[in-house]
């Protein structure tokens, strides 16, 4: 699973472990897969998200945070 750091417009920063990042017309979702179903780890309105970063581990064991582009919105709403 990847690590994502989400920085919100209010200045707070949150780190999550997730498999998938997606967006619909209104929200950003970080998700994990459990028992064959996608489950949200974090959800936030897109208007509150300042930046999303993914952590990459370097060969020497250190890590680097790189900015991620928000995914293109997926049509429709996924039923949980």
Buried (B, 14 or more C-beta within 10 A) or exposed (E): EBBBBBBBEEEEEEEBEBBBBBBBEEBBBBBBEEEEEBEBBBEBEEEEBEBBBBBEEEEEEEEEBEEBEEBEBEEEEEEE
